[in-house]
Amino acid sequence: MISVIVVNYKNPIFTRHCLDSLKQTHYKDKEVLLIDNSYHNIGLAAAQNRGALLAKGEYLFFLNNDTIVAPNIFDRLLESKEDIVGCRMLDYTGHKELDSALSVDKFGFPAGKTGQMFYPDGAIFIKKSVFDEIGGFDEKLFLYGEDRDLLWRCHLAGYSVGYNPSAVFFHNSKCVNSTNYYRRKITERNIIRSMLKNYSLKNLPFILTEYAFWSILELMLVLFTHPKALWKSYLPAYWWNIVNLKDTIKQRKKVIRRVKDKDLPFSKVISKFHTLKTKGIPKWA
């Protein structure tokens, strides 16, 4: 059985389209679990964990609610031999391919397709036994990057991550190079927590030093282009990690380490620098 987990947050129209497409899939041995965050938002990570607790399937399929799946998606996914599998992601029209098998730089930032695949975006197909052993999503991450953190721990534990381009879904994504104070804050704080948890003690001081170097350069640019972001986004992100350091240390003790940091499939680019060079300064919404 496949357990499909969809989280809704005040977006019933997209969710209905998603559920309707799941009804049309060919594979019959499945259940669909809808977790509604509309009245009390516990965060995407926690909501997906609630779905996993209720799941009866051997496989879990975490699917964004603003998606539509192809009828044969589960038949294709079950052909794959990896422990975690990503799908091919197209926009709603089906004419534009989106970045679905994404790379990640050494800090954990998404890096497009600049290296080996690190994590799938929009949908994750994973064996329930693997998900349970890894410990599920980190609920402190709430939103943005909870999927990368999960896959980081999967890589460290030695599980295989693959991509099946014949398993297709369609995502309502415009891929606009923009951000806002909230998203910048949450993204930055989650990245720091992931590094603090997932890097070995041997490598952590070096990676934090390098992260600090690039962050200083970034903050210098931000002060010239959008100075309010310093105290609305960056400083709150740093302070949050100080406040939650005790819990972060507790969670890092649970990380399974069968693979060394140097053997993880990180991209060689520095994501923020690469994005700045290729797309320019992001717009602040």
SULWO-V636370 format. One record per residue. N is the residue number from 0. RES is the residue in one small letter. BURIAL is 1 if it has 16 or more other ideal C-beta (glycine too) atoms within 10 Angstrom, else 0. Layout:
# SULWO-V636370
[[N/RES/BURIAL] [N/RES/BURIAL]]
This chain:
# SULWO-V636370
[[0/m/0] [1/i/1] [2/s/1] [3/v/1] [4/i/1] [5/v/1] [6/v/1] [7/n/1] [8/y/1] [9/k/0] [10/n/0] [11/p/0] [12/i/0] [13/f/1] [14/t/1] [15/r/0] [16/h/1] [17/c/1] [18/l/1] [19/d/0] [20/s/1] [21/l/1] [22/k/0] [23/q/0] [24/t/1] [25/h/0] [26/y/1] [27/k/0] [28/d/0] [29/k/0] [30/e/0] [31/v/1] [32/l/1] [33/l/0] [34/i/1] [35/d/1] [36/n/1] [37/s/0] [38/y/0] [39/h/0] [40/n/0] [41/i/0] [42/g/1] [43/l/1] [44/a/1] [45/a/1] [46/a/1] [47/q/1] [48/n/1] [49/r/1] [50/g/1] [51/a/1] [52/l/0] [53/l/0] [54/a/1] [55/k/0] [56/g/1] [57/e/0] [58/y/1] [59/l/1] [60/f/1] [61/f/1] [62/l/1] [63/n/1] [64/n/1] [65/d/1] [66/t/1] [67/i/1] [68/v/1] [69/a/1] [70/p/0] [71/n/0] [72/i/1] [73/f/1] [74/d/0] [75/r/1] [76/l/1] [77/l/0] [78/e/0] [79/s/1] [80/k/0] [81/e/0] [82/d/1] [83/i/1] [84/v/1] [85/g/1] [86/c/1] [87/r/1] [88/m/1] [89/l/1] [90/d/0] [91/y/1] [92/t/0] [93/g/0] [94/h/0] [95/k/0] [96/e/0] [97/l/1] [98/d/0] [99/s/1] [100/a/1] [101/l/1] [102/s/1] [103/v/1] [104/d/1] [105/k/1] [106/f/1] [107/g/1] [108/f/1] [109/p/1] [110/a/1] [111/g/1] [112/k/0] [113/t/1] [114/g/1] [115/q/0] [116/m/1] [117/f/1] [118/y/1] [119/p/1] [120/d/1] [121/g/1] [122/a/1] [123/i/1] [124/f/1] [125/i/1] [126/k/1] [127/k/1] [128/s/0] [129/v/1] [130/f/1] [131/d/0] [132/e/0] [133/i/1] [134/g/0] [135/g/1] [136/f/1] [137/d/1] [138/e/1] [139/k/1] [140/l/1] [141/f/1] [142/l/1] [143/y/1] [144/g/1] [145/e/1] [146/d/1] [147/r/1] [148/d/1] [149/l/1] [150/l/1] [151/w/1] [152/r/1] [153/c/1] [154/h/1] [155/l/1] [156/a/1] [157/g/0] [158/y/1] [159/s/0] [160/v/1] [161/g/1] [162/y/1] [163/n/1] [164/p/0] [165/s/0] [166/a/1] [167/v/1] [168/f/1] [169/f/1] [170/h/1] [171/n/1] [172/s/1] [173/k/0] [174/c/0] [175/v/0] [176/n/0] [177/s/0] [178/t/1] [179/n/0] [180/y/1] [181/y/0] [182/r/0] [183/r/1] [184/k/1] [185/i/1] [186/t/1] [187/e/1] [188/r/1] [189/n/1] [190/i/1] [191/i/1] [192/r/1] [193/s/1] [194/m/1] [195/l/1] [196/k/1] [197/n/1] [198/y/1] [199/s/0] [200/l/0] [201/k/0] [202/n/0] [203/l/1] [204/p/0] [205/f/0] [206/i/1] [207/l/1] [208/t/0] [209/e/0] [210/y/1] [211/a/0] [212/f/0] [213/w/1] [214/s/1] [215/i/0] [216/l/0] [217/e/1] [218/l/0] [219/m/0] [220/l/0] [221/v/1] [222/l/0] [223/f/0] [224/t/0] [225/h/1] [226/p/0] [227/k/0] [228/a/1] [229/l/0] [230/w/0] [231/k/0] [232/s/1] [233/y/1] [234/l/0] [235/p/1] [236/a/1] [237/y/0] [238/w/0] [239/w/1] [240/n/1] [241/i/0] [242/v/0] [243/n/1] [244/l/0] [245/k/0] [246/d/0] [247/t/1] [248/i/0] [249/k/0] [250/q/1] [251/r/1] [252/k/0] [253/k/0] [254/v/1] [255/i/0] [256/r/0] [257/r/0] [258/v/0] [259/k/0] [260/d/1] [261/k/0] [262/d/0] [263/l/1] [264/p/0] [265/f/1] [266/s/1] [267/k/0] [268/v/1] [269/i/1] [270/s/1] [271/k/1] [272/f/0] [273/h/1] [274/t/1] [275/l/0] [276/k/0] [277/t/0] [278/k/0] [279/g/0] [280/i/0] [281/p/1] [282/k/0] [283/w/1] [284/a/0]]
